Structures are given as C-alpha cells and as structure tokens.
C-alpha cells in the first residue's frame, strides 16, 4: 500500500512540537511538502522530516493545489485556520487542523460545511483525548458507571505560565487568550466525557487583572504588557439543554496554587470522577462511600489504533488510519464546532454582561 502523502502548513512551534515528530512515527504516511510564511522554517522542517525532494513553499495554495498531496495539517495561528482548511478541503485534501477549530464560531461552521461538501475528512487537534486517564474515564462514562452526568468542571488554570513566544498574546491572530488556548482543551474533554453537545445558555466573565504587570514572575520570563492584548483569565457557566451544568475555568496567570490543565471533574447519579491530580473515581457501595484511583499498567488501546503512551503520536496514528480505513476520526468536526460556539458565547457574555442563549 502506498503511503499517504502529507503536507504541513505552518512550520512553527506546534508543528515542531507535536505534528511533525508524531507523523514521523506513523509508518503509513510521509511528509512531502512544507509551507511557512518564513521560508527558512519550511526549509528546516523539510530537511528534518521530509522525504527527499520535499516541496518547500511560502504560499499555502501551493499545498492545496498540489494533486499529489492527500492530507494537510494546518498548524498556523487561529486567525488562518478556517480559510486554509477550507481551501485544502475544497481541493480534495483531508485536513487535520490544530485546535481550536477556528477564531470564530462562524468560521468553524464554514469549515464543517466545506468538509461535508467535499466529502473529505476534517478533524481538530484535541490530543488530550488520547491521555490514558482521560480514555479510562471516557470508557467508564460510556459504560454508564457514573450514571447521568449532570455537573462538571473543566479545569485550565495556570498560576504563572503566560506563553510569551509566537502570537499567543495577540488578540487579532488568536481571537483570545487562555480561554481559547487552554480552556478549549478542558471544555473539549468535558463535553466528550459527558457525550453532551447541546448547550442551552452561557454566562461568562473575562479579566485583565495581571496582564499589565511589568516584570512579572512567569514560567517563560516576564511578558510585555503592550503585547498582551488578550484576557489573562476567563470563566464560564454553561447550562446544557438537558439541565446539566458545566463550570469552565481558564487562566494563564492567577493567584492560585491549586492549578490544573486539560483536566475534568464530572459528577453523576451513580458516581463521580476527576482527572485533576490523577484519575480518581468516587461513589457509594454497600452503604459506604469509596474513592478509587486506578493504577496504570502501561498503554491501553480503548479505541482502534490508539496507544496511550504518547497522546500526540496516538492522535496522529488514529487520524491517518481513519483515512486509510475510511472510519471516523476520534475528534469529529461537529463536536469541535460546539466547543468553538461555547467559547465564543463566553467571550460575548463577558463583553455584554448578558447571558447568551443558543437556538
């Protein structure tokens, strides 16, 4: 069988940190084209990860219009997710787009429409679904062990870890700060665990309380307040159509030591669980309360083709195999669209001071 031919659009941090190293370990594909607006980045990526003679370019349309390319990974800032993905889908490519799906919900919906019209697969890079603890929790929830999940918390809190490189702090390029950057992972995990994608109403708050601090203590060095054009914290209260309630907390910088990122807490009628600080189940049995912390025995494949050892590699492998086997990828664009709709509603509510209702 011939290998799937992959093109990379955007050869910066997330491509080098996740996508390209992971794809290089998937035997069913090869990277044949690299695009970046900074040509040197594309050249370096091609030299490290590409096949001999790999294409290098600065215009993503050269990737979209190349009939020899089967799959495109979009690894650019949020602002360009939609139009690059749509162009590639319309040109007959399968597309993996890095999270979040898009800068706005309307752009995310346009991506979904393009995927449906083209008949090509579209997925979004929520690799935290591949984390072992999250997979164990998902399996338990799907099996009904927690009963009806009616309350949850989506955790994305850092004490002082503002990303000071790239365009993370740039509202124009990204559409927001920690909510759209790390809150999106926590919300995706929560909705996925609950298997509930029908929001009814959202109330949100966002803050810029620490962003203007000069010479602030920070994991990656002090940030420049003049370049910090997004929120430093955002919080959402989400009510689903069936009455279930989710609290979403996200921050890059918060005066709190109880931090957690890409974690979820869920409470059901039969039991509850959290991945905050490790997976712990709780409930009642034989008239007694219990807590139970599973012990890992290594990688467990709960879904076809999954390996729980390296979430990024698992993400790449299941994605490529979904194309080869014509099966659904783990992350469906319909699911990612709901994540984007809720995030946008939190921002809108924070700006207007009013709740946002869904049709």
N, C-alpha and C positions, 0 to 999 in steps of 0.2 A: 504494500500500500504506500502511495506517495504521501509525503509529509505535508501537513497544512502549512501554507506559506503566510507568515505573519509580518505585518508592518507596524512599526511603532511611531506614533505621532506625539512628540513631546519627550525629549530625552534628558529631563531634569531629575529632580530628587526622587519622585515616586517611581519613575521608570527604572532608575538605577537601584533604588532601594527595595523594590518589590517585583515589578512586572518582568523585567528582563532577566534577572537572576532566576526567577521561578520558571519562566518559559524555557530557559536553557536546560532545565532538568526534565522537561517533558519530551520524551522521545518521539512523540507523534507530530511534532511541529518543528519549524525552523524559522529564524528571524531573517528576513530577506530585504527589508527596507527600513530606513530610519530617517525621521524628519524632525527638525527643530528650527526655530527662527534664528537660533545661534548655530551656525553651520558646524562650528568646532565640536559642539556637543553631539551632533548627529554622527560626525566622523569618528569620534571617540567610542560611541556606542557601537557603531558598525565594526570597528576594529576589535572590540572586546566580545561582542555577542553575535555578530552577523556571519552569514555564510560568505565564502569567497566571492568577491564582486558584488556585495550587497549594495543596493541603491542608497544614496545619500541625497537629501534634498532639504529645502527650507520652506517649500510650499506643500501643505497637506493635500492639495488637489492632485499632486503627482502620485501620492499614495492611493487616493480614492480612484483615480482614473487608470491605474495600472491593472490590467486584466489578469495578471499572473498572481496577484495577491488575494488570498482567501479571507484573511482575518485582520482586523485592525484593532490595536489597543490605543485608546485615547488617554493620554497622560499629561494633559495640559491644565492650566488654571480653569476654574469653574466657568468663567465667562465664555470660554470657547468650546465647552463640552458639547453643546447642542448642535451648533452648525457644523462642526467637524464630524460628529457622529452621524448626523442626518445625511451629509454628503457621501459618506462612506457606505451607509445603508442603501441609499438610492443607487449607488454604483455597484451594488451587488456583493458587498462585504458583510461578514458577520462582525459585530462590534462589541468589544469589552471596553466600557467607559469607566474611568476611575470615579469613585464617589466624590461628592454627591452627584446624583444623576445630572443636575443642571443648576444654574444660578437661580432660575425661577421655575415655578410650577408649570407655567405656560410652555416654557422651553422643554421641560421634561415630557409634557404631553405631546409635543411635536415630535420628539424622539420616538416615543411609543408608537405614534401614528405612522412614522416613517418605517419602523420595523415591521408593523403589520402590513403595510402596503408593499414592502419589498419582499416579504416572506423570509427575511434573514433573521438570525438570532441576535438579540441585544441583551446584554447583562451589565450589571453595575458592580464595582469593586468593593463589596462589603465582605472582606475576607475574614472578619471576626466570627462569621457563622461557622468557620472551619475550626475554631478553637475547641479543643476536646471538651472542656467543661460546658461550653455552650451547646455542643452536639448532644451530650448526655442529658442536659436539661431539656432540650427540644424533644428528644426521644421520649422522656418521661411525660412531658406535657401532651404530646400527641397520643400517648397511650392512655391518657385520662387519669394518670396517677395523682395529679394535682386538682382534679375536678374542674369546675368552671373558674377560670382565672378572671377575677373582677377588679383587682387592684395591682398596679405595678409601678416600679420606679426605674427610670432609665438614667444611669449614672455616667457622667462625663466630667469629672471635677479634677482639675489640677490646682495645686497650691500656688506655684510659680513656675510655669513652663510655657511661656509665650514663644511661639516659633518666630524667630527674628530673621529668618532667611526667606528667600523667594518672595512671594506676594501674599503670604498668609494674612498679613495685617492690612491688606489693600481691599477696601470695600468694592471698588469698581471691578477688580479682577475676580474676586471671590464671592461677593454677594453677602458677606457677613464674616463673623469671627468664630469663636468656639462652638456656637450652636450649629453652624453649617459644616464646621470642620470635624469636630469630635462628637458633638451631640448627635450628629446624623448616624454614627455607628451605634450608639446606645439605643436610639429610637428604632433603628432597623432591627436590632436584636430583640427588642421588647415586642414589637408588632409580630415578628416572626415566631417568637416563643408562644405568644398568645394566639397566633393564627387569626388575628383580627385586623382587618384593613378597612374598617368602616367608621371613620371619625364623624362625630356629630358637632362638637363645639370645642374651641380652643381659646384659652386666655393666656397671654404671655407677658413677660417683663424682660427687659434687657437693660444692662447697666454699663456705664463707662466711669467706674469709680477709681480704678487704679491705672488706667491706660495713660493718663497724663503725668504719671510719676516719672521723674527724672532719676537716672542712675539706680533704677530699681533692681533689687535682687531677683535673679531669674536664672533658670537652669541653663539657658543658652546666651547668657550675658544680657546687660541692660538693653531694653528696647528704646527706639527713638519715638517719643510721643508724637512728633509731627508726622510720622509714617503710620502710626497706629490709628487707622480710620474706621475701625470696627468696634463692636462691643467687647468688653472683657469678660462678661458673664451674661447668660440668658437662661430663663426658666419658663417652663410651660406647664399648664394644667390642661390635660386633654381628656375629654369625655367622649366615649365611643357610642355608637348608636344603640348598642345593647346595654348601655349603662356602665360598662367597665370604665375605670378611671386610671390614667397614667400621669405621673409627675415626671417631667424631664428636667434634669439639672445639668448645666454645662458651664464650664469656666476654664479659661487659661490661667487666671490669676485670682485667687480667692483666699481670704484669711481663714482657712480651714485646714486642719491636719487630717481629717477623715476623708481622704481622697480615693477616687476610683475612676477608671476609664474603660469604656467599652464593656460595661457590666450591667446586669439587670437583676432586679428583685421582683418576684411575682408571688402573688397570694391567691390561692384558690380555695374552693369549698372543701377539698379533701386534704390539702397540704400546701406548703409554700416552698420557695427555694430562692437562693441568691447566688450569684457568681462573684459578688463583691468580697474580695479576700479569699477566694477559693469557693468551689461549689459546696453548698450546704443545703440539704433538704430538711424540712421540719413538718411536724404533723402530730396526730394523735393516734394511738394504737392501744387497744386493751385498757382503755381508761387512763392511759399515761401519755404525757407529752414526750416527743422524741426529737432529737436532731441527729442527722446522719450526714457524714462527709465521706463521699466515695473516694477510694484510693486508686490512683492511676496505675494501670499495668502496661502503659505504652499506647501506641496508636490504635485507635478503634475506628473502623470504617462503618459508620451508620448509614451512609449513602453510597451508592455505586461509584467507585473510583476515588472515594475520599481517603486521605491519610491524615490523621490528626496531629502528626508530628510537627509539621510546618504549615501553618494556615495559609501563607501566601502560595506555597507550592501546591497545596491541596486545591486552592482556588483555581490556579492555572490549569491543573490537571483535569479537574472535573469540567471546566469550561471547554477545553479542547476536545475532550471525549464526548461532551454533549453535542458538539458539531459533528464529529465523526459518526456517532451513533444516532444522530437525529433525536435526541432526548432533550428535556427541558434543563437548562442550567439551574443551579441552586438558587440564584437570585433572579427573580422574574422582573422585567421592567415595570409591570403593573404594580408590583409591591414597592419598588423604588420610587415610583411616581407618588404613591401615598405618603411616603417619607418626606418627599420634597414639598408636597402640599401642606403637610402639618408644620414643617419648619417655616415655610413662608407665612402661614397663619399666625405662628408665634411672633414673628417679626412684625407683622401687620398689627396684631393686637397690642404689642408693646408700643408701637408708634402712635396708635389711635386712642389707646386706653379703653378699647371696647373689645368684647368677645367677638370671635369670628365663627360664623356658623357655616357648615357645609351643606350642600344640596342633598 
